[in-house]
Amino acid sequence: MTPTFLAGVQQRAREALSSPGLIRLITEIDDNGPIPQRALARTLPDLATPHLRQSTDLARALNLVRHRPGSGLDLTTAGVELADLYDALARWARRHSYPTPVCDFTRRIQGTLALLDEVLAVTEGRELRIPTVLSAQARADLAGPRDLLEQWLRAHPQTVQPPTAA
């Protein structure tokens, strides 16, 4: 992927991958195993039913989850790798107090994905808006999450393609 193409791809992927419901769904399954079909609302009570349905539909469309008879909603290989990416993004954010010193897991992931979008914007000639509060070490360390995101996007191009209507 060329840098310009990657920047556009990353922006579309960030929009999909930054969904709070998707983040919660993927990390819940990664942390606790498959969710039985009728237990989604009980497992993720902070998500309203329409939001939960939308997140589940998005995860299925991106091939991140699958229904396994007898066990419920489980992660595909792409979903497992996305959970690992989410963990890496959150670790970088926590280590560098980004976007704020105290925030939740979802906000850390969303903030770091948005920051990576800004980093990649430079390749398109847009003005770089990386917060000046980031230390030189934080900027250098951002290469790790950026590389992981690029690897994940290359391995799972379905993320940036709009789902087709059935």
PyMOL commands that set and color helices and strands:
alter all, ss='L'
color gray80, all
select helices_A, chain A and resi 3-17+20-32+37-43+49-61+77-95+105-124+136-141+143-155+157-160
alter helices_A, ss='H'
color red, helices_A
select strands_A, chain A and resi 65-68+72-75
alter strands_A, ss='S'
color yellow, strands_A
deselect
rebuild
show_as cartoon
